[in-house]
Amino acid sequence: MKAVKVATVDDIPEGTAMMVQANGKDIALFHINGEFYAIDNLCPHQGGSLSEGFIEGSKVTCPFHSWQFDVTSGQGIMPPSEGVKSYPVDIQGNDIYVEV
């Protein structure tokens, strides 16, 4: 995998998410409890943008049909059998890199 700079720490306030692109992939980047996490942006159900979902703790709820995912791992919560890919995040100074 190759690390790609996708944003700066200042671009994404605590408790929020934004969609970024890394090597042509749409990634949902989250800033939760002082840490940054990256998962596929599209919900596997009907393609809702997870970066636009409702965030509660480390859980994001898809804005389309309320599927839920753990942003720290991509693991499905509702339904538990469905998840999304997660990606390693590296902070270098003020820059955020995602390995895709």
C-alpha positions as a Markdown table, in Angstrom:
| # | Residue | x | y | z |
|---|---|---|---|---|
| 1 | Met | 0.0 | 0.0 | 0.0 |
| 2 | Lys | 1.1 | 3.6 | -0.6 |
| 3 | Ala | 0.5 | 6.4 | 1.8 |
| 4 | Val | -1.1 | 9.4 | 0.3 |
| 5 | Lys | -1.5 | 12.9 | 1.9 |
| 6 | Val | -5.3 | 13.5 | 2.0 |
| 7 | Ala | -5.7 | 16.5 | 4.4 |
| 8 | Thr | -4.2 | 18.4 | 7.3 |
| 9 | Val | -5.2 | 18.0 | 11.0 |
| 10 | Asp | -6.8 | 21.5 | 10.8 |
| 11 | Asp | -9.1 | 20.5 | 8.0 |
| 12 | Ile | -11.2 | 18.1 | 10.1 |
| 13 | Pro | -12.5 | 19.3 | 13.5 |
| 14 | Glu | -12.9 | 16.8 | 16.4 |
| 15 | Gly | -16.1 | 14.8 | 16.1 |
| 16 | Thr | -16.5 | 15.3 | 12.3 |
| 17 | Ala | -15.8 | 13.5 | 9.1 |
| 18 | Met | -14.9 | 14.5 | 5.5 |
| 19 | Met | -14.6 | 12.7 | 2.2 |
| 20 | Val | -11.1 | 12.6 | 0.8 |
| 21 | Gln | -9.6 | 10.9 | -2.2 |
| 22 | Ala | -6.6 | 8.6 | -2.1 |
| 23 | Asn | -5.4 | 6.9 | -5.3 |
| 24 | Gly | -8.8 | 7.3 | -6.9 |
| 25 | Lys | -10.7 | 5.9 | -3.9 |
| 26 | Asp | -13.3 | 7.9 | -2.0 |
| 27 | Ile | -12.4 | 7.6 | 1.7 |
| 28 | Ala | -14.4 | 8.8 | 4.8 |
| 29 | Leu | -11.9 | 10.3 | 7.2 |
| 30 | Phe | -13.0 | 10.7 | 10.8 |
| 31 | His | -11.6 | 12.7 | 13.7 |
| 32 | Ile | -12.8 | 10.9 | 16.9 |
| 33 | Asn | -11.4 | 11.3 | 20.4 |
| 34 | Gly | -8.2 | 12.9 | 19.1 |
| 35 | Glu | -7.5 | 10.1 | 16.6 |
| 36 | Phe | -8.0 | 9.9 | 12.9 |
| 37 | Tyr | -9.6 | 6.9 | 11.1 |
| 38 | Ala | -10.3 | 6.1 | 7.4 |
| 39 | Ile | -12.8 | 3.7 | 5.9 |
| 40 | Asp | -14.5 | 3.3 | 2.5 |
| 41 | Asn | -16.8 | 6.2 | 2.0 |
| 42 | Leu | -19.7 | 4.3 | 0.4 |
| 43 | Cys | -22.1 | 2.2 | 2.4 |
| 44 | Pro | -22.4 | -1.3 | 0.8 |
| 45 | His | -26.2 | -1.2 | 1.1 |
| 46 | Gln | -27.0 | 1.5 | -1.4 |
| 47 | Gly | -24.0 | 3.7 | -1.7 |
| 48 | Gly | -24.7 | 6.4 | 0.9 |
| 49 | Ser | -21.8 | 8.6 | 1.8 |
| 50 | Leu | -20.5 | 7.6 | 5.2 |
| 51 | Ser | -18.6 | 10.9 | 5.5 |
| 52 | Glu | -22.1 | 12.6 | 5.6 |
| 53 | Gly | -23.5 | 10.2 | 8.1 |
| 54 | Phe | -24.5 | 10.8 | 11.8 |
| 55 | Ile | -21.5 | 10.2 | 14.1 |
| 56 | Glu | -22.0 | 9.0 | 17.7 |
| 57 | Gly | -18.8 | 8.1 | 19.5 |
| 58 | Ser | -16.9 | 5.7 | 17.2 |
| 59 | Lys | -20.1 | 4.8 | 15.2 |
| 60 | Val | -21.3 | 6.3 | 12.0 |
| 61 | Thr | -24.8 | 5.8 | 10.7 |
| 62 | Cys | -25.4 | 5.9 | 6.9 |
| 63 | Pro | -27.6 | 8.8 | 5.9 |
| 64 | Phe | -29.7 | 6.7 | 3.5 |
| 65 | His | -31.0 | 3.7 | 5.5 |
| 66 | Ser | -29.3 | 3.8 | 8.9 |
| 67 | Trp | -26.8 | 1.0 | 8.4 |
| 68 | Gln | -24.1 | 1.5 | 11.1 |
| 69 | Phe | -20.3 | 1.0 | 11.1 |
| 70 | Asp | -17.5 | 1.3 | 13.6 |
| 71 | Val | -15.2 | 4.0 | 12.2 |
| 72 | Thr | -12.1 | 2.5 | 14.0 |
| 73 | Ser | -12.3 | -0.8 | 12.1 |
| 74 | Gly | -15.0 | -0.6 | 9.4 |
| 75 | Gln | -16.8 | -3.5 | 11.1 |
| 76 | Gly | -20.6 | -3.5 | 10.6 |
| 77 | Ile | -22.7 | -2.8 | 13.6 |
| 78 | Met | -26.2 | -2.9 | 12.0 |
| 79 | Pro | -26.2 | -5.3 | 10.3 |
| 80 | Pro | -23.1 | -6.9 | 11.9 |
| 81 | Ser | -22.4 | -9.1 | 8.8 |
| 82 | Glu | -21.7 | -6.1 | 6.6 |
| 83 | Gly | -18.6 | -4.0 | 6.9 |
| 84 | Val | -16.4 | -1.6 | 4.9 |
| 85 | Lys | -12.7 | -1.6 | 4.4 |
| 86 | Ser | -10.6 | 0.4 | 6.8 |
| 87 | Tyr | -7.2 | 2.0 | 6.0 |
| 88 | Pro | -4.2 | 2.9 | 8.1 |
| 89 | Val | -3.8 | 6.6 | 8.9 |
| 90 | Asp | -0.5 | 8.2 | 9.7 |
| 91 | Ile | 0.0 | 11.8 | 11.0 |
| 92 | Gln | 3.2 | 13.5 | 10.0 |
| 93 | Gly | 3.4 | 16.9 | 11.5 |
| 94 | Asn | 0.2 | 18.5 | 10.5 |
| 95 | Asp | -0.4 | 16.3 | 7.5 |
| 96 | Ile | -2.7 | 13.3 | 7.4 |
| 97 | Tyr | -1.7 | 10.3 | 5.2 |
| 98 | Val | -3.9 | 7.3 | 4.4 |
| 99 | Glu | -2.4 | 4.0 | 3.1 |
| 100 | Val | -4.4 | 2.8 | 0.2 |
